[in-house]
Amino acid sequence: MRLATFTADDTAETRVGVVHDEQVYALPAEATMRELIDAGLAETLRLGERARAEGDGRPLSRVRLLAPLRPASVRDCVAFEEHVEGVRRSVSGQHGVPDAWFDAPTFYFTNPHAILGPGEEVRFPAGCAVRDFELEVAVVVGRAGSSLTESDARQAIFGYTIMNDWSARDLQSREMQVTLGPAKGKDFATSLGPWIVTADELEPYRDADGFLALTGTAAVNGIEVGRDVLANAGWTFESMIAYASRDSLVLPGDVIGSGTFGNGGCLAELWGRHGAQDPSPLRPGDEVALSVEGIGTLSGTVGVADAAPPGTPVRRRRYTDHREEPT
């Protein structure tokens, strides 16, 4: 089942509905995506089937799709070795893959308040000149849990969506010299959509090793620049959820990104391999379309934000001991 959040042409009211055969069937007006996730997958499927059976569908062409949900949190893993190798060379000038990458599906937290939906303009920071996209699939957690097993984690999956982890590479390259994860190079925008595909829909794509064999492509202004298969990741989503929950907590509505596909899942990987910014960084007005088999297509247009106020410069000083001398 495909679950979308939308507004119709004839009303500004935000609704949740089931997408089927290019039609959207609205669920009861009081339902939100987060409430459906809290209710559980079985109940959501029941409500969705009722909406299709009893409701009048609206053509997709007559609704505006929004981000399918406002996540409780957003973690982003880095599960594709090819991506790590290429981007590391591009962003930091270092070669190879760090040994620590092989230990676990490492992730960073990004901003759950800067979520964009299908077709929305992403306003890159005004000071950014090296703009990039990232093709990912994200899993939506449907149950709370701590230190989950991978078997428990599979039962906790509500569904999947496409994720574009937009990246200001010049800001990222500078700030990561402090040896922390990306911050202002990432937290200005993350796109999700076009809808959530429930977990049962993608089970036919699962291979013998438990990975989802979904082909993903990335195109800029209609020209394909990347193509890879989700099953080339180093870890399954069950592994990612289990690791995220280890000695911690995952909640319904949490979103966990797969990390960027290899083979052109972002421009920076290609820059690292080519030794030059070829293809060129994204320009204002460019349209990026990410397509994933079994899910759909998520598009977004590149824009630029107004210049932000200048920051306060660091206070440079020598270290002094401010403790009182004993009397």
Backbone bond lengths (Angstrom), bond angles and torsions (degrees), N, CA, C in turn:
res aa  C-N    CA-C-N  psi(-1)  N-CA   C-N-CA  omega(-1)  CA-C   N-CA-C  phi
1 M - - - 1.458 - - 1.526 109.42 -
2 R 1.336 115.97 141.01 1.461 121.62 178.13 1.522 108.16 -108.17
3 L 1.311 116.03 124.01 1.461 122.66 -175.46 1.525 109.48 -114.97
4 A 1.316 116.24 122.56 1.458 121.76 -176.16 1.521 110.95 -120.38
5 T 1.322 114.87 153.89 1.459 122.32 169.13 1.520 106.33 -109.68
6 F 1.334 117.47 132.21 1.466 119.48 -170.39 1.522 111.36 -153.32
7 T 1.311 114.58 165.54 1.461 122.13 165.29 1.524 106.81 -122.41
8 A 1.325 116.67 144.14 1.464 121.73 179.54 1.514 110.15 -91.41
9 D 1.330 115.51 159.44 1.470 120.30 -179.88 1.520 112.07 -59.69
10 D 1.324 117.12 -33.15 1.460 120.31 -172.43 1.532 113.24 -92.21
11 T 1.324 118.23 4.40 1.456 120.69 179.75 1.515 109.99 -157.89
12 A 1.323 116.60 151.54 1.463 121.17 177.15 1.521 111.62 -90.76
13 E 1.329 116.77 1.31 1.454 120.88 -177.09 1.522 111.08 -68.93
14 T 1.322 115.85 133.52 1.454 121.23 177.36 1.520 109.87 -84.51
15 R 1.342 115.94 129.47 1.460 121.11 -178.26 1.522 110.16 -129.80
16 V 1.304 115.76 163.45 1.459 123.29 171.60 1.512 107.51 -113.95
17 G 1.328 116.94 139.49 1.445 119.11 -178.25 1.513 112.72 -151.42
18 V 1.324 115.09 171.67 1.461 123.95 178.03 1.520 107.94 -98.96
19 V 1.331 116.63 130.38 1.460 122.09 177.89 1.528 108.66 -98.11
20 H 1.335 115.10 124.36 1.474 119.91 -179.16 1.518 108.40 -152.41
21 D 1.346 115.59 126.17 1.469 121.13 177.70 1.529 111.98 51.59
22 E 1.336 115.35 49.15 1.476 122.01 176.36 1.531 113.07 62.88
23 Q 1.328 116.56 20.00 1.457 122.10 175.41 1.528 108.79 -122.63
24 V 1.334 115.70 151.82 1.453 121.49 175.56 1.518 108.14 -116.17
25 Y 1.326 115.99 125.96 1.458 122.11 179.91 1.532 107.88 -109.45
26 A 1.324 116.37 113.93 1.459 120.82 -173.30 1.517 111.82 -72.94
27 L 1.317 115.28 138.88 1.456 121.91 170.75 1.525 108.57 -83.07
28 P 1.334 118.56 170.85 1.468 119.50 179.33 1.526 112.29 -49.15
29 A 1.306 116.16 144.58 1.466 121.96 -170.63 1.517 113.18 -58.11
30 E 1.325 117.17 -29.48 1.468 119.25 -176.24 1.526 112.77 -80.32
31 A 1.332 118.29 -10.16 1.461 121.21 -175.49 1.521 111.16 -75.53
32 T 1.334 117.38 135.28 1.457 123.03 170.68 1.532 107.86 -117.79
33 M 1.313 116.13 161.44 1.463 118.79 -179.22 1.520 111.31 -62.97
34 R 1.308 117.28 -40.48 1.458 119.47 179.35 1.528 111.15 -62.64
35 E 1.337 117.22 -37.38 1.463 120.37 177.93 1.527 111.06 -67.05
36 L 1.330 117.07 -37.78 1.462 119.75 176.62 1.525 110.74 -63.75
37 I 1.320 116.61 -43.48 1.465 120.16 179.07 1.524 110.01 -62.20
38 D 1.325 116.67 -42.57 1.465 120.62 177.62 1.532 111.38 -61.18
39 A 1.333 116.98 -35.40 1.467 121.31 -178.19 1.521 112.03 -71.37
40 G 1.331 117.23 -22.20 1.454 120.78 178.01 1.511 112.73 103.01
41 L 1.318 115.48 158.14 1.457 120.65 -175.12 1.521 112.32 -65.03
42 A 1.329 117.92 -43.03 1.473 120.48 -177.53 1.525 111.04 -60.85
43 E 1.333 117.06 -45.41 1.464 120.43 -179.89 1.521 110.91 -67.16
44 T 1.324 117.21 -38.11 1.456 120.30 178.92 1.521 111.11 -63.69
45 L 1.311 117.26 -43.49 1.470 120.38 177.91 1.523 111.13 -61.82
46 R 1.324 116.80 -38.16 1.461 120.40 178.17 1.529 110.88 -63.95
47 L 1.334 116.21 -46.21 1.467 120.39 179.70 1.526 111.21 -65.21
48 G 1.322 116.04 -37.29 1.456 119.75 179.59 1.516 112.49 -66.08
49 E 1.322 116.68 -41.92 1.460 119.85 177.88 1.521 111.28 -64.22
50 R 1.328 116.49 -37.48 1.473 119.38 177.56 1.527 110.60 -64.86
51 A 1.345 116.73 -41.41 1.463 120.25 179.83 1.523 111.06 -61.51
52 R 1.318 116.97 -41.42 1.466 120.14 178.36 1.524 111.66 -66.56
53 A 1.336 116.91 -38.00 1.467 120.72 -176.16 1.519 112.14 -74.68
54 E 1.334 116.37 -33.72 1.463 119.92 -170.70 1.525 114.20 -106.99
55 G 1.342 117.04 -17.65 1.458 119.29 -172.34 1.517 113.12 -99.48
56 D 1.345 114.04 166.10 1.457 121.46 172.92 1.521 108.15 -96.91
57 G 1.313 116.17 126.33 1.458 120.54 -178.32 1.518 112.02 -76.86
58 R 1.324 115.47 147.16 1.455 122.29 170.75 1.529 107.86 -103.51
59 P 1.323 119.38 139.38 1.461 120.30 175.21 1.531 110.30 -61.27
60 L 1.320 116.53 139.92 1.466 120.22 177.45 1.524 111.24 -55.61
61 S 1.332 116.18 -32.65 1.471 120.49 -178.29 1.518 112.81 -65.91
62 R 1.345 117.70 -14.12 1.462 120.82 -177.20 1.523 112.65 -109.32
63 V 1.326 117.01 14.54 1.463 120.24 174.64 1.514 108.88 -127.18
64 R 1.320 115.28 159.54 1.468 121.20 173.92 1.525 107.71 -107.40
65 L 1.320 116.13 117.77 1.460 120.22 177.90 1.520 110.27 -77.37
66 L 1.327 115.34 135.19 1.455 122.42 176.82 1.526 108.93 -108.39
67 A 1.327 117.10 174.19 1.459 119.27 171.40 1.525 107.53 -53.31
68 P 1.332 118.88 132.29 1.463 119.87 -172.86 1.516 113.98 -62.78
69 L 1.342 117.79 -28.85 1.460 119.64 176.53 1.503 110.34 -154.50
70 R 1.329 114.75 161.68 1.461 122.51 170.07 1.519 106.08 -99.03
71 P 1.320 117.66 105.00 1.466 119.55 -171.39 1.518 113.36 -65.34
72 A 1.335 114.99 151.41 1.463 119.78 171.17 1.519 110.03 -67.14
73 S 1.319 116.54 -38.34 1.465 122.96 174.78 1.515 107.25 -157.26
74 V 1.331 116.07 163.16 1.465 121.03 177.01 1.526 108.58 -130.60
75 R 1.332 115.69 113.57 1.460 121.98 170.23 1.524 107.57 -104.15
76 D 1.320 116.45 145.35 1.459 119.65 178.29 1.517 108.92 -128.95
77 C 1.335 115.97 115.53 1.459 121.37 179.64 1.530 110.12 -83.75
78 V 1.313 115.20 174.38 1.469 121.21 177.56 1.521 106.35 -133.66
79 A 1.335 115.91 78.13 1.461 122.07 -165.81 1.519 114.53 -97.44
80 F 1.342 118.88 -1.95 1.459 120.85 -177.17 1.526 110.02 -109.24
81 E 1.328 115.84 115.49 1.465 121.42 -176.59 1.526 111.70 -60.87
82 E 1.324 117.04 -40.42 1.463 120.96 -178.91 1.525 111.11 -61.36
83 H 1.328 116.16 -39.81 1.464 120.52 177.54 1.526 111.07 -63.64
84 V 1.326 116.82 -46.12 1.464 120.74 -178.68 1.519 110.76 -58.34
85 E 1.320 116.30 -45.95 1.459 120.68 -177.47 1.528 111.70 -61.73
86 G 1.329 117.26 -47.13 1.452 120.53 -177.63 1.510 113.43 -69.89
87 V 1.344 117.10 -45.09 1.456 120.55 -176.70 1.530 110.94 -70.29
88 R 1.318 117.51 -37.35 1.463 120.03 178.21 1.527 110.69 -58.51
89 R 1.310 116.43 -41.98 1.467 120.15 178.55 1.527 110.44 -65.67
90 S 1.337 116.78 -37.89 1.457 121.00 -177.33 1.531 112.24 -73.82
91 V 1.360 116.68 -43.97 1.464 120.82 -172.88 1.525 112.62 -83.01
92 S 1.352 116.94 -41.70 1.472 119.60 -174.25 1.519 113.78 -114.59
93 G 1.332 117.84 -8.41 1.453 120.47 -178.50 1.517 113.96 79.21
94 Q 1.352 117.32 4.49 1.462 121.23 -179.77 1.517 110.35 -92.61
95 H 1.341 115.37 152.55 1.457 120.62 -176.24 1.531 110.39 -108.00
96 G 1.333 115.47 156.84 1.450 120.45 176.04 1.518 112.99 80.63
97 V 1.326 115.04 -174.58 1.462 123.22 -179.78 1.524 108.48 -115.48
98 P 1.331 118.86 129.21 1.471 119.59 -179.55 1.524 111.75 -59.63
99 D 1.332 116.10 142.97 1.466 119.77 178.90 1.526 111.69 -56.30
100 A 1.334 116.67 -34.84 1.466 120.24 -177.07 1.519 112.11 -64.94
101 W 1.346 117.42 -22.34 1.466 119.26 179.90 1.519 110.78 -60.32
102 F 1.315 117.80 -32.75 1.459 122.13 -175.73 1.527 112.83 -76.76
103 D 1.330 117.63 -7.10 1.467 120.31 -175.61 1.523 113.09 -77.70
104 A 1.327 117.74 -37.84 1.473 120.71 -171.94 1.527 108.80 -168.28
105 P 1.342 117.66 161.90 1.475 120.99 177.78 1.537 111.52 -76.04
106 T 1.317 114.76 79.27 1.468 121.71 -177.00 1.531 110.86 -58.11
107 F 1.319 116.34 147.21 1.462 120.75 179.44 1.526 110.35 -142.82
108 Y 1.317 115.22 165.23 1.462 121.05 168.57 1.526 107.47 -127.75
109 F 1.318 116.22 160.83 1.459 121.58 175.69 1.521 109.32 -92.91
110 T 1.331 116.14 137.40 1.453 120.29 173.03 1.525 109.32 -121.31
111 N 1.314 116.86 -176.11 1.459 123.06 -165.17 1.537 112.22 -84.34
112 P 1.341 119.16 111.22 1.469 120.53 179.21 1.524 113.12 -75.18
113 H 1.337 116.89 -5.56 1.472 120.63 -178.64 1.528 112.13 -96.91
114 A 1.335 117.14 -2.17 1.465 120.77 -178.11 1.530 109.65 -117.92
115 I 1.337 115.57 51.26 1.464 122.02 -176.79 1.526 110.00 -95.73
116 L 1.318 115.94 130.77 1.460 122.72 177.63 1.525 109.95 -112.47
117 G 1.331 115.33 158.01 1.451 121.14 179.33 1.512 112.22 -108.82
118 P 1.336 117.22 -173.94 1.465 122.00 -178.26 1.522 112.29 -58.60
119 G 1.333 115.71 135.22 1.452 121.14 174.73 1.510 115.95 76.81
120 E 1.331 118.28 -1.42 1.456 119.73 -177.87 1.525 111.34 -77.65
121 E 1.319 114.56 151.15 1.460 120.87 174.62 1.524 109.89 -77.78
122 V 1.319 116.43 133.74 1.454 121.26 175.53 1.526 107.48 -101.16
123 R 1.323 115.23 123.00 1.464 120.59 -175.44 1.527 108.73 -96.45
124 F 1.315 114.96 96.59 1.458 120.37 177.78 1.524 110.13 -65.18
125 P 1.337 117.34 150.81 1.461 119.75 176.40 1.526 111.10 -54.62
126 A 1.336 115.97 141.70 1.462 120.41 -176.73 1.523 111.71 -60.42
127 G 1.321 117.18 -29.56 1.454 120.90 -178.69 1.515 114.11 -83.99
128 C 1.316 117.78 4.83 1.472 121.65 -178.06 1.522 110.00 -96.44
129 A 1.328 115.88 132.73 1.461 121.14 175.45 1.513 112.51 -117.38
130 V 1.345 117.44 -13.33 1.463 121.45 -175.83 1.528 107.43 -113.84
131 R 1.334 115.52 84.39 1.463 122.78 -172.49 1.521 110.21 -94.43
132 D 1.345 115.23 142.04 1.463 119.74 -174.99 1.520 109.98 -146.93
133 F 1.310 116.04 160.32 1.467 124.67 173.06 1.515 108.13 -112.94
134 E 1.352 117.10 171.47 1.462 121.53 172.41 1.529 108.94 -145.90
135 L 1.313 116.15 123.23 1.468 123.19 179.27 1.520 109.53 -84.93
136 E 1.329 116.30 117.60 1.459 121.35 179.99 1.532 110.00 -141.65
137 V 1.320 115.11 159.88 1.462 122.29 164.52 1.518 106.49 -110.07
138 A 1.320 117.10 139.02 1.466 121.42 179.08 1.519 109.48 -116.92
139 V 1.317 115.11 143.21 1.456 121.61 174.95 1.518 108.75 -98.39
140 V 1.319 116.73 140.53 1.461 122.66 177.29 1.525 108.10 -104.16
141 V 1.324 116.07 120.21 1.463 121.28 -178.20 1.524 108.80 -77.02
142 G 1.339 115.39 137.73 1.462 120.04 -177.54 1.512 115.29 -114.11
143 R 1.349 117.87 -6.97 1.464 121.10 -179.86 1.513 109.85 -139.24
144 A 1.319 116.18 148.21 1.457 120.76 175.31 1.518 109.72 -76.83
145 G 1.326 115.72 150.27 1.458 118.85 176.88 1.506 112.06 -174.88
146 S 1.314 115.23 157.23 1.464 122.78 178.28 1.517 108.51 -131.08
147 S 1.335 116.80 136.69 1.464 123.02 -179.83 1.533 111.27 46.19
148 L 1.322 115.23 52.61 1.464 121.72 -178.03 1.523 111.55 -71.43
149 T 1.329 116.32 148.24 1.449 120.77 165.86 1.526 108.07 -76.78
150 E 1.331 116.99 165.35 1.459 118.85 177.56 1.524 111.59 -66.11
151 S 1.322 117.00 -30.96 1.466 120.34 175.91 1.524 110.33 -65.25
152 D 1.335 116.82 -44.13 1.463 120.63 176.50 1.528 110.31 -63.63
153 A 1.328 115.99 -38.86 1.460 120.34 -178.16 1.524 111.39 -62.71
154 R 1.337 117.25 -37.47 1.469 119.09 178.39 1.523 110.45 -62.50
155 Q 1.310 117.01 -39.17 1.458 120.57 178.50 1.525 111.97 -69.45
156 A 1.324 116.76 -17.73 1.466 121.54 -178.31 1.519 112.76 -89.03
157 I 1.330 118.66 -3.18 1.465 120.99 -177.46 1.526 110.13 -81.31
158 F 1.331 115.94 123.03 1.461 121.52 175.74 1.522 110.69 -88.26
159 G 1.326 116.79 -45.59 1.458 119.89 -178.47 1.501 112.31 -177.59
160 Y 1.336 115.19 -167.11 1.455 121.89 -174.07 1.525 109.69 -138.90
161 T 1.336 115.62 153.28 1.453 121.32 174.92 1.517 108.21 -147.38
162 I 1.332 116.96 169.78 1.466 121.27 175.49 1.525 108.25 -88.14
163 M 1.322 115.78 144.30 1.464 121.79 -178.58 1.521 109.33 -130.03
164 N 1.317 116.58 133.21 1.468 122.84 172.93 1.519 108.01 -115.43
165 D 1.319 115.37 106.53 1.464 122.96 -179.91 1.529 107.77 -89.56
166 W 1.343 115.86 79.25 1.467 121.39 -177.84 1.529 110.33 -55.66
167 S 1.333 116.73 142.28 1.464 120.39 -171.14 1.523 111.48 -136.09
168 A 1.331 114.91 128.21 1.468 122.32 171.07 1.524 106.58 -92.92
169 R 1.321 117.34 91.86 1.461 121.41 -167.36 1.530 113.23 -66.34
170 D 1.330 118.01 -34.46 1.463 118.58 179.87 1.531 110.78 -68.98
171 L 1.341 117.46 -39.84 1.461 119.79 175.95 1.527 110.08 -66.38
172 Q 1.321 116.64 -42.88 1.462 121.35 -179.54 1.524 111.30 -61.25
173 S 1.315 116.65 -44.36 1.457 120.65 -177.90 1.522 111.60 -60.52
174 R 1.334 116.72 -39.35 1.459 120.50 -179.50 1.526 111.78 -72.62
175 E 1.331 117.21 -48.74 1.464 119.49 -172.77 1.523 112.41 -70.91
176 M 1.335 118.30 -28.24 1.459 119.59 -178.89 1.523 112.94 -75.44
177 Q 1.335 117.48 -5.04 1.461 120.18 171.59 1.530 111.56 -68.46
178 V 1.333 116.38 -14.62 1.464 120.88 176.53 1.537 110.48 -80.89
179 T 1.339 116.79 -0.01 1.468 125.70 -179.81 1.524 112.98 63.17
180 L 1.321 116.05 33.62 1.457 122.04 166.78 1.528 107.37 -116.47
181 G 1.320 115.45 169.60 1.452 119.27 -179.54 1.515 111.81 -68.98
182 P 1.329 117.78 171.09 1.460 120.35 178.49 1.525 111.14 -62.75
183 A 1.322 116.02 144.11 1.465 121.35 179.82 1.530 108.98 -127.30
184 K 1.328 117.74 -89.98 1.464 120.20 -178.04 1.527 112.14 -69.66
185 G 1.326 116.92 -14.49 1.456 119.76 173.54 1.512 113.23 -72.84
186 K 1.361 116.74 -7.55 1.455 120.70 -174.07 1.529 114.57 -133.75
187 D 1.327 118.31 -31.80 1.469 119.08 -161.47 1.514 115.29 -81.95
188 F 1.337 117.95 8.02 1.464 120.48 -178.40 1.525 112.26 -82.57
189 A 1.345 118.72 -22.75 1.470 119.57 -178.34 1.520 111.32 -169.52
190 T 1.325 115.54 138.01 1.468 123.62 167.67 1.521 106.80 -137.24
191 S 1.320 116.92 127.24 1.464 120.90 179.23 1.529 110.03 -97.98
192 L 1.336 115.51 139.79 1.461 122.68 176.33 1.531 108.37 -129.61
193 G 1.351 116.05 146.48 1.454 118.16 175.03 1.532 111.43 148.24
194 P 1.330 117.89 -166.91 1.466 124.62 -0.09 1.531 113.07 -75.94
195 W 1.343 115.50 -12.79 1.465 122.63 -179.75 1.511 107.66 -159.73
196 I 1.312 116.78 179.54 1.469 122.41 172.43 1.527 108.19 -101.68
197 V 1.313 115.85 127.16 1.466 121.61 173.59 1.522 106.99 -96.74
198 T 1.323 117.08 122.87 1.467 119.82 -175.80 1.530 110.72 -66.23
199 A 1.328 115.05 154.00 1.466 121.69 -170.88 1.520 112.96 -55.15
200 D 1.330 117.81 -38.47 1.460 120.83 -177.14 1.522 113.03 -62.15
201 E 1.349 116.72 -29.89 1.466 120.90 -177.29 1.525 112.71 -64.34
202 L 1.329 117.14 -31.52 1.466 120.11 -173.42 1.521 113.32 -99.42
203 E 1.312 117.77 -0.11 1.462 119.65 178.58 1.532 113.13 -58.13
204 P 1.337 120.30 -35.42 1.473 119.52 178.27 1.527 113.74 -61.46
205 Y 1.323 118.31 -17.78 1.465 121.58 179.89 1.527 112.68 -89.31
206 R 1.318 118.18 -3.28 1.467 120.85 -175.95 1.524 110.22 -73.73
207 D 1.349 116.25 129.79 1.456 119.88 -179.35 1.528 111.27 -90.30
208 A 1.327 116.51 -176.87 1.466 121.00 -174.65 1.520 112.83 -65.11
209 D 1.338 117.37 -22.56 1.460 121.44 179.47 1.523 113.06 -93.34
210 G 1.337 116.74 3.27 1.456 120.30 177.78 1.517 114.99 90.39
211 F 1.336 117.85 5.15 1.463 121.57 179.76 1.530 109.99 -92.20
212 L 1.325 115.84 151.90 1.464 120.89 176.49 1.528 108.79 -89.24
213 A 1.311 117.07 116.06 1.463 122.27 -176.05 1.529 109.83 -87.48
214 L 1.324 115.80 72.85 1.461 122.34 -178.25 1.522 109.21 -107.22
215 T 1.316 117.40 125.54 1.462 121.23 176.29 1.519 109.61 -79.27
216 G 1.331 116.47 132.26 1.459 121.62 177.16 1.511 110.63 -122.48
217 T 1.325 116.16 144.13 1.463 121.20 178.07 1.517 109.86 -131.13
218 A 1.330 115.33 152.82 1.464 122.26 175.77 1.520 108.61 -126.59
219 A 1.332 115.98 132.06 1.462 120.58 -179.94 1.523 109.73 -132.04
220 V 1.320 116.41 141.69 1.461 123.15 175.41 1.523 107.43 -117.21
221 N 1.336 116.01 119.65 1.467 122.15 -178.09 1.532 111.20 52.88
222 G 1.349 115.27 39.86 1.449 121.10 175.36 1.518 115.63 83.42
223 I 1.344 117.60 -1.03 1.463 121.40 -179.55 1.523 108.98 -105.57
224 E 1.319 116.65 120.52 1.461 120.34 -179.02 1.529 110.34 -68.37
225 V 1.339 115.36 130.06 1.463 120.87 178.80 1.522 112.30 -119.75
226 G 1.337 117.84 -11.07 1.454 120.46 -178.87 1.511 112.11 -152.48
227 R 1.348 115.78 148.34 1.458 121.80 178.19 1.522 108.41 -156.60
228 D 1.314 116.94 128.96 1.460 121.18 179.33 1.526 108.18 -156.38
229 V 1.326 115.92 176.41 1.459 122.47 -179.91 1.519 108.59 -118.95
230 L 1.314 116.64 134.03 1.463 121.95 -177.81 1.527 111.42 -57.49
231 A 1.328 117.02 -30.54 1.467 120.66 -179.30 1.520 112.75 -68.20
232 N 1.336 118.52 -6.03 1.461 120.98 174.78 1.524 112.31 -81.77
233 A 1.324 117.75 -0.31 1.466 121.02 176.87 1.526 109.76 -67.26
234 G 1.324 115.67 158.03 1.451 120.50 179.50 1.515 113.85 -81.91
235 W 1.329 117.50 -17.61 1.463 121.77 -178.14 1.523 109.70 -138.95
236 T 1.313 116.71 150.95 1.457 122.60 173.40 1.526 109.47 -78.99
237 F 1.330 116.16 167.00 1.461 119.74 174.89 1.524 111.12 -64.61
238 E 1.326 116.68 -32.25 1.464 119.01 176.80 1.525 110.44 -61.09
239 S 1.331 116.55 -40.97 1.465 120.21 177.30 1.525 111.24 -64.37
240 M 1.328 116.31 -40.43 1.464 120.28 -179.46 1.525 111.14 -64.57
241 I 1.331 117.07 -44.73 1.464 120.11 179.18 1.519 110.73 -64.53
242 A 1.328 116.76 -44.65 1.464 120.30 -179.95 1.525 110.73 -60.35
243 Y 1.339 116.53 -42.73 1.474 119.61 -179.75 1.525 110.71 -67.32
244 A 1.325 117.21 -42.13 1.464 120.32 178.88 1.521 111.32 -60.62
245 S 1.343 116.68 -34.39 1.464 120.49 -177.17 1.524 112.92 -83.44
246 R 1.333 117.76 -11.22 1.461 120.74 -174.47 1.527 110.73 -62.65
247 D 1.335 115.42 124.11 1.471 121.51 -178.72 1.525 111.47 53.94
248 S 1.329 116.80 25.60 1.464 121.79 -177.29 1.522 108.14 -151.03
249 L 1.325 117.28 -148.97 1.459 121.07 -173.91 1.514 109.60 -151.20
250 V 1.338 116.40 136.08 1.457 121.88 166.34 1.524 107.77 -113.23
251 L 1.335 115.71 149.93 1.460 121.64 -176.15 1.521 110.49 -128.90
252 P 1.332 117.43 157.33 1.463 119.55 173.13 1.530 110.68 -56.31
253 G 1.313 116.16 133.85 1.456 120.54 -178.17 1.512 113.82 94.75
254 D 1.340 118.18 -6.59 1.460 120.28 171.74 1.526 109.23 -67.81
255 V 1.317 115.86 143.80 1.460 122.27 177.14 1.523 108.37 -118.46
256 I 1.332 116.16 133.49 1.465 121.32 179.55 1.523 108.17 -127.45
257 G 1.332 116.70 117.41 1.450 121.66 179.84 1.516 111.93 -80.73
258 S 1.328 115.54 148.39 1.462 121.68 -179.35 1.516 112.40 -71.06
259 G 1.318 116.73 -17.62 1.455 119.82 -162.74 1.518 108.39 89.00
260 T 1.317 115.52 164.37 1.455 121.04 -170.61 1.528 112.21 -78.52
261 F 1.327 115.36 133.28 1.458 121.60 174.85 1.531 109.50 -54.09
262 G 1.337 116.05 151.99 1.454 120.52 173.67 1.522 111.46 -83.85
263 N 1.337 115.31 -173.18 1.466 122.35 175.48 1.524 112.51 55.90
264 G 1.340 115.17 46.85 1.461 119.57 177.16 1.502 114.32 92.10
265 G 1.345 116.87 23.34 1.462 119.61 174.89 1.509 112.45 -68.61
266 C 1.326 116.85 -12.62 1.464 122.77 170.76 1.523 107.07 -152.40
267 L 1.330 116.45 165.20 1.455 119.97 -178.87 1.520 111.91 -73.58
268 A 1.343 117.43 -36.27 1.462 120.02 -175.64 1.523 112.18 -60.36
269 E 1.325 117.51 -34.67 1.470 119.28 176.50 1.525 110.27 -61.17
270 L 1.332 116.47 -42.63 1.457 120.58 179.24 1.519 110.98 -67.01
271 W 1.340 116.98 -37.95 1.467 119.24 177.76 1.520 110.80 -61.55
272 G 1.330 116.43 -41.45 1.457 120.18 179.14 1.520 111.97 -63.21
273 R 1.318 116.65 -37.44 1.459 119.85 -178.38 1.528 111.58 -77.31
274 H 1.346 116.16 -35.82 1.460 120.02 -177.01 1.524 112.69 -84.86
275 G 1.339 116.74 -17.09 1.461 119.31 -176.73 1.509 113.07 74.36
276 A 1.321 117.91 14.71 1.468 123.04 179.38 1.519 107.99 -159.98
277 Q 1.346 116.29 161.86 1.461 120.67 -179.63 1.533 109.80 -80.55
278 D 1.322 113.80 73.58 1.455 122.64 -179.19 1.528 108.24 -134.95
279 P 1.346 117.06 112.98 1.465 130.91 3.28 1.539 111.99 -64.12
280 S 1.313 115.65 165.66 1.460 120.78 -177.45 1.523 110.56 -72.52
281 P 1.351 117.54 156.96 1.468 120.11 174.16 1.527 111.35 -56.55
282 L 1.329 114.89 158.44 1.460 120.05 179.64 1.522 110.74 -62.17
283 R 1.339 114.71 144.41 1.462 121.67 179.05 1.536 109.48 -114.35
284 P 1.332 117.49 153.73 1.461 119.43 175.60 1.533 110.98 -53.67
285 G 1.320 115.01 133.25 1.458 121.26 -178.16 1.507 114.30 96.09
286 D 1.344 117.87 -15.28 1.464 119.96 177.68 1.532 110.25 -64.09
287 E 1.331 115.64 144.16 1.464 121.03 174.20 1.526 109.12 -109.47
288 V 1.321 115.45 127.33 1.456 122.07 177.94 1.526 108.29 -108.49
289 A 1.329 116.59 128.22 1.468 121.90 179.37 1.520 108.83 -122.27
290 L 1.324 115.88 119.58 1.462 122.35 177.70 1.523 108.12 -108.55
291 S 1.319 116.79 124.59 1.463 121.66 -178.31 1.513 109.39 -121.52
292 V 1.333 116.20 136.20 1.461 121.59 178.41 1.518 108.39 -132.27
293 E 1.316 114.96 128.07 1.461 122.39 178.76 1.528 110.70 -53.78
294 G 1.319 116.58 134.21 1.452 121.48 178.31 1.515 114.37 83.26
295 I 1.336 117.35 -9.83 1.472 120.02 -179.48 1.520 110.59 -117.25
296 G 1.340 117.72 -62.56 1.456 119.78 -178.83 1.510 111.03 148.44
297 T 1.327 115.95 -150.68 1.463 122.67 -178.15 1.521 109.98 -129.54
298 L 1.318 115.91 133.71 1.459 123.43 176.77 1.523 107.71 -117.16
299 S 1.332 116.50 119.02 1.463 121.37 -179.41 1.522 110.77 -112.78
300 G 1.316 115.38 157.09 1.455 121.52 175.68 1.515 109.60 -158.66
301 T 1.332 115.75 152.36 1.460 121.94 -178.30 1.520 110.02 -112.01
302 V 1.315 116.21 140.28 1.461 122.26 -176.85 1.523 110.23 -82.11
303 G 1.322 116.00 129.09 1.459 122.72 174.12 1.522 109.93 -133.31
304 V 1.323 115.58 -177.65 1.463 121.49 -179.56 1.520 108.78 -132.44
305 A 1.309 117.37 132.19 1.461 122.25 178.87 1.521 110.62 -76.75
306 D 1.320 115.61 159.65 1.457 119.91 171.45 1.528 109.55 -62.69
307 A 1.303 115.72 152.97 1.463 119.84 -179.77 1.523 110.45 -61.94
308 A 1.320 116.55 133.61 1.464 121.80 178.79 1.527 110.20 -81.61
309 P 1.345 117.29 156.29 1.470 119.26 175.98 1.525 109.90 -59.01
310 P 1.338 117.36 148.39 1.470 119.08 179.93 1.518 111.48 -66.41
311 G 1.335 116.25 148.45 1.453 120.96 177.94 1.523 112.00 -82.04
312 T 1.306 116.03 164.31 1.464 121.27 176.80 1.521 109.45 -78.47
313 P 1.333 118.43 128.10 1.464 119.48 179.62 1.521 111.39 -67.21
314 V 1.327 115.41 154.13 1.452 120.56 -179.80 1.524 110.35 -63.56
315 R 1.346 116.51 146.40 1.460 121.00 172.74 1.525 107.51 -87.38
316 R 1.289 116.47 109.68 1.455 120.89 179.14 1.519 109.33 -86.76
317 R 1.306 116.84 126.93 1.459 120.86 -178.95 1.510 109.87 -155.79
318 R 1.285 115.65 160.26 1.442 120.83 172.22 1.522 109.07 -80.27
319 Y 1.340 115.48 149.79 1.458 119.35 179.43 1.513 109.76 -68.41
320 T 1.315 116.55 133.41 1.464 121.99 174.55 1.506 108.89 -129.19
321 D 1.341 116.11 151.06 1.450 122.25 178.06 1.522 107.35 -92.84
322 H 1.357 116.37 113.94 1.459 120.17 -175.23 1.516 112.75 -90.72
323 R 1.328 117.81 4.30 1.451 118.75 -179.73 1.522 110.16 -70.30
324 E 1.310 114.18 147.14 1.481 120.35 178.59 1.510 110.25 -67.74
325 E 1.328 115.72 137.69 1.464 119.48 173.02 1.538 108.50 -71.33
326 P 1.357 117.92 140.56 1.477 118.49 178.43 1.514 111.47 -65.53
327 T 1.307 116.13 143.88 1.487 120.42 179.49 1.510 109.97 -105.78
